[in-house]
Amino acid sequence: MENSALSMLPPIITIILALLTKEVYMSLIIGIFSGAMLFTGGDFLESIVTLFGIMESKVGGNVNILVFLVILGILVAAISRSGATRAYGEWARSVIAGKRSALGLTALLGMLIFIDDYFNCLTVGTIMRPVTDKFKICRAKLAYIIDATAAPICIIAPVSSWAAAVGSSLPEGADIDGFALFIETIPFNLYAILTMIFMAFIILTGRDFATMGAEVRKNKKNFEIPAEYKDNVAGEQLKGGKGRIFDLVLPLLVLIAACIYGMLYTGGFNDGASISAAFADCDASKGLVIGSFSAFVFTALLYLPRRVVSFTSFCECFTQGFKAMTPAIFILCLAWTLSGICGSDYLNLGGYVGGIVHENASLAVFLPVVFFLVAIGLAFATGTSWGTFGILIPIAVAVINLTPETYQLLILCVAAILSGAVGGDHASPISDTTILASAGAQCHHIDHVATQVPYVLTVSICCVVGYLVDGFTQNGWLGLGAALICLALIMIFVRAKVPAVDVD
């Protein structure tokens, strides 16, 4: 299909419907089908064939992620059945002083699990949700903390699945070391850095504003668990399990270690590759399956011989865990399908956006901020940060005539692309990371999106200032300084004008 502004309609329709109706499944289906109708020229039957053909391809290509989610759901159910989650919650309540400490520990844990954003969202939510519930912390706020330490920490961690994805986004034949380029972008990835600073400010001051402030105030009056997750909480609160705290900690430690080793294994570590090379060449989704299945076997061997749970009860966790992950799996499948209909083989949204950027490449001083804005818009519309920098990084390399003098501009532009990709992904209701943060916190997905967007916009404004300074000065450090000053001024204003809402 020829590149056209019509390619923007499916994601726009989906996002508007999702925000207006708060029915994300139907919004995605309507958005996807409208894209299929555009592609087939209004042929109803062929549109159905196209829709499910894309879904078949996308689900098949991402089956390892789905298997990982199911196994993780089973693990969570088994740990809950064991009573270990309850034991940990009781211990944490006696040790953690209040809401600030609980949210601070959540953020710290999110920063420590930097290997992969999927793994981060679900693991942090699993561990910290029982604790934050005891302090009646709004689940939308928990989802924000999880989301703010998932992709943002992964995109500035040299050893992560994201580093490998960025390195692989460089066009073939480019005489550039992808991993070295990624390392050089880290200090100038303004969105990731500023998001974590802003998140710390919100935790410490409790000055939630906009939709988050309203949600937190409503939650303080009447703490409610979303109806679709009440069965899960009931399962977590079952009495009778003999589990202790180490029955929670050991499976999770094994899960983390096994997932890391699984990624290294798929990257050729056992065949002599270095750690950095193995991570660069790894199959992250396959590594997660290896790690989660290993942790599942370990957990069974830890629980069953000691009769922490009965064999029958352990087997019941299979259906319970699958059921718990069904909403996230369904949304992911639909979100991948929407990304597919917008892809290069169909409506080619990326080609349309890329063409606009390429046509306006003459104003070099504006390139960093242009790439940031295009990346944030593209990631928001398609729900994929990896797809966004996969599209825009080759364009940046093509637009910038690479010489020793322009290499610094390339670093700034790639940093802006990565920054915008994470920002757009962070705000998008059809992003897999946003969906998994909702699943990890077990809050209503649209509530998470609606409360997070104002915070994303706040940080993004500071990033625009920073990347404008980058372009005019060709100095990333000056841009970082300008963005930090802008964020500091906003935080001073918020502290002065917004009353503390969520404090101990």
Secondary structure as UniProt FT lines:
FT   HELIX           5..8
FT   HELIX           9..21
FT   HELIX           24..40
FT   HELIX           44..61
FT   HELIX           63..82
FT   HELIX           84..95
FT   HELIX           99..112
FT   HELIX           117..134
FT   TURN            135..136
FT   HELIX           139..148
FT   TURN            149..150
FT   HELIX           151..154
FT   TURN            155..156
FT   HELIX           161..167
FT   TURN            168..169
FT   TURN            172..173
FT   HELIX           178..185
FT   HELIX           186..188
FT   HELIX           190..205
FT   HELIX           210..221
FT   HELIX           227..229
FT   HELIX           230..236
FT   HELIX           245..266
FT   TURN            267..268
FT   HELIX           269..271
FT   HELIX           275..280
FT   HELIX           284..303
FT   TURN            304..307
FT   HELIX           311..341
FT   TURN            344..347
FT   HELIX           349..359
FT   TURN            360..362
FT   HELIX           364..366
FT   HELIX           367..382
FT   HELIX           385..399
FT   TURN            404..406
FT   HELIX           407..427
FT   TURN            429..430
FT   HELIX           432..441
FT   HELIX           445..473
FT   HELIX           476..497
//
